[in-house]
Amino acid sequence: MSKKPNDFQVDTGGVSAMLTGLSGRFGTEPSGQGSTDGMTASRHAVMPSVEPPLKPSKYTLLLDQDDALTLDQLALTLRRRTGRPVDKSEILRALIRLADTTSGVTDSLAQVLDRRRTEPS
């Protein structure tokens, strides 16, 4: 190499020492978890395959003022209880699943919706 005033050399000998010093800050790997065996991922539980969610269907829901206010209040109550915003459509989806899977909910729903019952006058 020519020795011009612009030439310079970089000493990289300290990099190896610096990296060796950093490795002492971290604990040793747990037994059976060697990083060089290539088997670490296979020792962990296999993640179940998750199918992508289906595209939701759109529905129009017509509510009177009292029912709309009740749904709004339910959303606020669930927000306080869960500590996160709860969308009204999420509430309705959960209620549909409950009615489909819980016989007590299905029975109560059938009782409320049974038009054969006569309303007290």
Buried (B, 14 or more C-beta within 10 A) or exposed (E): EEEEEEEEEEEEEEEEEEEEEEEEEEEEEEEEEEEEEEEEEEEEEEEEEEEEEEEEEEEEEEEEEEEEEEBEEBBEEBEEEEEEEBEBEEBEEEEEEEBEEEEEBEEEBEEEEEEEEEEEE
